[in-house]
């Protein structure tokens, strides 16, 4: 009988928690439109506002919460409609940021993945910097960056898709989150805004800042997922340390190893073996991992994140991403490490 498959691609999406699934099913009974004026609509509106309060409280957020379809839409609102001047985005951002601000000035990162703000200038600049990188797990010191951006009269937008629900929120002016990264369902997220005066309104729902009927079942599930806590991250950190010790012993390289990283994501190079070949072999061995972000893995395009860290195209093309979830076990990590070690040894022998 074949061994069960192992899923180590939680940074792409992670399973919906049982509590969130139950909340979503219950909310499907309250299917009415929150914008409707009748009693049913008002009941749905009350449920929506309870979820908004829950999300803010669970994240320790004192500002406003605008519900969206996910982090990509939240970033599009923030970067497309922020009241400010020129846009500046770090060179290690998720592709969604570059799509939202195609004319932005790119801010370089050093070999440890830390963003430099030297190029930020002009009146009221709008600066986007990701909290935890989706490919490497490298964390930016966003509280320090926020202070520097504000000293320049600017506004800081933080992509917290990978860190929200796991780490404390940074001191940013606008924050994008995505439910399916922390145990909620796909297709729902939020833009957290310190002050709504920072964003141009367009009319419609969400106090006029986002058009479209709110996904109340998804929003309720997201709120419940955020209440489940992040104590499991200690185990994730232990598992990643265990994995990295094994991969280093087998001749692997840890991308961003000396940098501060979120416990749930690791990027590893197997010298001499293309990432595409690795993905195929791991999949045949019953293990799901990725190369870069989920959107770039589908096309296996070169990683702009690894290039920004100074990696050559050859080295970057040998990197895969492993990401941990709540249910990841030591046995799964050991099995992955064994397959990795065997693959690397066979390549060296060949």
Rosetta blueprint (number, residue, H / E / L):
1 X L
2 X L
3 X L
4 X L
5 X L
6 X E
7 X E
8 X L
9 X E
10 X L
11 X L
12 X L
13 X L
14 X L
15 X L
16 X L
17 X L
18 X H
19 X H
20 X H
21 X H
22 X H
23 X H
24 X H
25 X H
26 X H
27 X H
28 X L
29 X L
30 X L
31 X L
32 X L
33 X L
34 X L
35 X L
36 X L
37 X L
38 X L
39 X H
40 X H
41 X H
42 X H
43 X H
44 X H
45 X H
46 X H
47 X H
48 X H
49 X H
50 X H
51 X H
52 X H
53 X H
54 X H
55 X H
56 X H
57 X H
58 X H
59 X H
60 X L
61 X L
62 X L
63 X L
64 X E
65 X E
66 X E
67 X E
68 X E
69 X L
70 X L
71 X H
72 X H
73 X H
74 X H
75 X H
76 X H
77 X H
78 X H
79 X H
80 X H
81 X H
82 X E
83 X L
84 X L
85 X L
86 X L
87 X E
88 X E
89 X E
90 X E
91 X L
92 X L
93 X L
94 X L
95 X H
96 X H
97 X H
98 X H
99 X H
100 X H
101 X L
102 X L
103 X L
104 X L
105 X E
106 X E
107 X E
108 X L
109 X E
110 X L
111 X L
112 X L
113 X L
114 X L
115 X E
116 X L
117 X L
118 X L
119 X L
120 X L
121 X L
122 X L
123 X L
124 X L
125 X L
126 X E
127 X E
128 X E
129 X E
130 X E
131 X L
132 X E
133 X L
134 X L
135 X L
136 X L
137 X L
138 X E
139 X E
140 X L
141 X L
142 X H
143 X H
144 X H
145 X H
146 X H
147 X H
148 X H
149 X H
150 X H
151 X H
152 X L
153 X L
154 X L
155 X E
156 X E
157 X E
158 X E
159 X E
160 X L
161 X L
162 X L
163 X L
164 X L
165 X L
166 X L
167 X L
168 X L
169 X L
170 X L
171 X L
172 X L
173 X L
174 X E
175 X E
176 X E
177 X E
178 X E
179 X H
180 X H
181 X H
182 X L
183 X L
184 X L
185 X L
186 X L
187 X L
188 X L
189 X E
190 X E
191 X E
192 X E
193 X E
194 X L
195 X L
196 X H
197 X H
198 X H
199 X E
200 X L
201 X L
202 X L
203 X L
204 X L
205 X L
206 X H
207 X H
208 X H
209 X L
210 X L
211 X L
212 X L
213 X L
214 X L
215 X L
216 X H
217 X H
218 X H
219 X H
220 X H
221 X H
222 X H
223 X H
224 X H
225 X H
226 X H
227 X L
228 X L
229 X L
230 X L
231 X L
232 X L
233 X H
234 X H
235 X H
236 X H
237 X H
238 X H
239 X H
240 X H
241 X H
242 X H
243 X H
244 X H
245 X H
246 X H
247 X H
248 X H
249 X H
250 X L
251 X L
252 X L
253 X E
254 X E
255 X L
256 X L
257 X L
258 X L
259 X L
260 X L
261 X E
262 X L
263 X L
264 X L
265 X E
266 X E
267 X E
268 X E
269 X E
270 X L
271 X L
272 X L
273 X L
274 X L
275 X H
276 X H
277 X H
278 X H
279 X H
280 X H
281 X H
282 X H
283 X H
284 X H
285 X L
286 X L
287 X E
288 X E
289 X L
290 X E
291 X L
292 X L
293 X L
294 X H
295 X H
296 X H
297 X H
298 X L
299 X L
300 X L
301 X L
302 X L
303 X L
304 X H
305 X H
306 X H
307 X H
308 X H
309 X L
310 X L
311 X L
312 X L
313 X H
314 X H
315 X H
316 X H
317 X L
318 X L
319 X E
320 X E
321 X E
322 X E
323 X E
324 X L
325 X L
326 X L
327 X L
328 X L
329 X L
330 X H
331 X H
332 X H
333 X H
334 X H
335 X H
336 X H
337 X H
338 X H
339 X H
340 X H
341 X H
342 X H
343 X H
344 X H
345 X H
346 X H
347 X H
348 X H
349 X H
350 X L
